[in-house]
């Protein structure tokens, strides 16, 4: 467990989060509230929980069995707004300066929710947070890889009128039997439309190294989400390092859906010059936001405080923001490092 000094130091650090799913921020409390507001029965996952208990699951399969049924409570623009604002309020409290938020429109359009309802709701929540909290945030639209490429392309077409509100596109959900190459044409069109590109390459999945190779060489992504299996191929590690392709890693969620949180691998990649970052993934489900993920790295690996700061320097560096804002955030981080580490031995 992290000491109070370490927790406070991590909490005070300016941070960016590049891998967090808005639908994964639907806490039991908010799920209950939205069900009541929309006069819906409580999702099954809440039937045995009180207001503050966490969801119950033990692997990826049971996680998804809870995750998707809960989304039924999201019905109106107001609901999506409240979900975005709730997460951004928590992120602001953890001194997160910039967030790039995944959202899964197909998880909602497939049950009859219009695309504009989703986008406008999330966008309204982001604008409210920016206005009242000063937090910087943007949206990344993900395609569900266990759906067809045709459905993904149709979703991309629906998004085009809202291009100014979406910074990039990604790929998530069940990776088994759904390689990134399945969506190559969709990503090619998205790139032509001006979207930046990322894709999940989940840890320890069948053919994981082939999937990483596909997103790097065929789809030519700007970032990779998860992706620590790249260590299985030194040549791919070198490509990521040389091209500055960052990895958005999520230690706590790794530890729930697999047998290991991949802390050693994340530190190894950091020390080899890959721009790895630390993120929360689905914080309402894994019961850990950005600070708790940083604490896990600090207490369960040999990472130093300077390296913990480097995780955040990487995050700001690979974020999809203007050069001015990036330099501003990096300056805040440099000031924090100089102020807090100047008289401290470089250790935890």
Secondary structure, 3 states (H helix, E strand, C coil): CCCHHHHHHHHHCCEEEEEEEHHHHCCHHHHHHHHHHCCCCCCHHHCCCCCCCCCCCCCHHHHHHHHHHHHHHCCCHHHHHHHHHHHHHHHHHCCEEEEEEEECCHHHHCCCCCHHHHHHHHHHHHHHHHHHHCCEEEEEEEEECCCCHHHHHHHHHHHHHHHHHEEEEEEECCCCCCCHHHHHHHHHHHHHCCCEECCEECCCCCCHHHHHHHHHHHHCCCEEEECHHHHHCHHHHHHHHHHCCEEEECHHHHHHHCCCCCHHHHHHHHHCCCCEEECCECHHHHCCCHHHHHHHHHHHCCCCHHHHHHHHHHHHHHCCCCHHHHHHHHHHHHHHHHHHHCCCCCCC
